[in-house]
Amino acid sequence: MDDVIIGLEVHVQLNKLKTKLFCSCPLNYHDSEPNTHVCPVCLGLPGAMPVVNKEAVKAAIKVALALNAEVQPVAIFDRKNYFYPDLPKGFQISQYDKPLALGGYVTIETEEGEKKITLKRIHMEEDPGKLVYKGSITTAKYCLIDYNRSGAPLLEIVTEPVMNSPKEARLFLNKLRMILEYLDVFDGNLEGAMRVDANVSIRGGGRVEIKNISSFKGVERALTYEIARQRNLIRMGRRVERETRHYDEVNNITVSLRSKEEEQDYRYFPEPDLVPIYTAELLEEVKGTLPEMPEEKRERLKREYGIGDNFAKVLILDKVMADYFEEVAKEIDPKLSASWIVDVLRGELNYRGRDFRFAYEVFKPKEFAKLLSYLKKGMITEKGAVEVIRTKLDHGGDVDEIIRSRGLFAISREEVEKICREVVEECRKAVEDYRSGKKQALDYLVGQVMKRTRGKADPAETAKIIRSLIEG
């Protein structure tokens, strides 16, 4: 897709803060009734005066540093003028000529290798309210407005148009979300936490902006549809008009909203009620608070715990999963821990639509380490360990009690050897088939042992014992 040009404008809500950007209304509005977390400032009532939330500025600087951007010495808020129902003042307080930070980059891993997604700017602004449509935007008879979100602190992270496929866009968003969660300024599980405006064009055609896409999967689907739509227009000899479109998630299409605004249409001018922000002092405060970032953690996990790059790469995708691993790895073999956390526990959580925060609640790291210690000592089989994990995630309970009540403690090697001898003695045809080269006969013999032990024997060890008995 070398002819495809994609740039993203990512709106990130700094939702780990306590209050909104310019007033003292609380940010924990997500489970509240509509229009209950509002005041004269965020409702844009006449005479209400905004005051900048210092913690929001510090959080924004932290993000800028983590994204390798250059924090500007002076940042100025501007009025961005446009009329829309979710904007009660008739303008949005944003930044234009003097944003918080310029430049920066995020590195993603594509099938062709690493690619640096360069950033144009990072600026702060207030979130508008939320429009609620009954059904699709194209069919709804009316629209409701909830101003609880109005005034929430937003960062707009604008990339250069350097992406060439919807997949690259999704990889960038995944990496960006991971960085933001490591910084602890953002909870991506909250509604509206990250919304995307995607700009896409086929080389030589008009640029189309797709507004307010609310999910990463939605971004990929919207771009895929829009690229196909533009290609069809070009194929028919028609011109791709520059416009703003909406992504209809219900029908998986983009629909035209309006002709694309130019920057001058917004009539930017400095916000007269807010003074410039001089960042030098705040920058010094923030520099010492940056946490360990994903790539740093990846290298440290490999170095400290001796695990392979493939495991480390997966573990850092979720900071909570990486923390869970470290707590388990302090108790039991790190390589065994990484394997079972990445390959088994993560899979079982995903199947249930859960994450590692849920694992912390129902399956404490020390309990998981205990289960792995039983596995390592041969006291329980791999099959039994998986059954314990599933039971814990579905019903809770104590690890030892689950193993006892379900009879999952493995039997002794001596007992397994005795049963193997009995099976080899009784199943002569299968033994002869194996000796004649029919290797699948070994699976039958192992199955007979597993049946008699009710799955308590280790299949690999059982196969090894049977081979030694047959081959002498």
Secondary structure, DSSP 8 states (H G I E B T S, - for coil): -TTEEEEEEEEEE-TTSSB-SSS--BS--TTS-TT-S--TTTTT-TT------HHHHHHHHHHHHHTT-EE-SEE-EEEEE---TT-TTSEEEEE-SS-SEE--EEEEEETTEEEEEEEEEEEEEE---EEEESS-TTT-S-EEEEGGGTT-EEEEEEE-S-B-SHHHHHHHHHHHHHHHHHHTS--TTSTTSEEEEEEEEETTS--EEEEEE-SHHHHHHHHHHHHHHHHHHHHTT-----EEEEEETTTTEEEEEEE---GGGG--EE-TTS--EE-HHHHHHHHTT----HHHHHHHHHHHH---HHHHHHHTTSHHHHHHHHHHHTTS-HHHHHHIIIIIIHHHHHHTT--HHHHHHHS-HHHHHHHHHHHHTTSB-HHHHHHHHHHHHHH---HHHHHHHTT-B---HHHHHHHHHHHHHH-HHHHHHHHTT-THHHHHHHHHHHHHTTT-S-HHHHHHHHHHHHH-
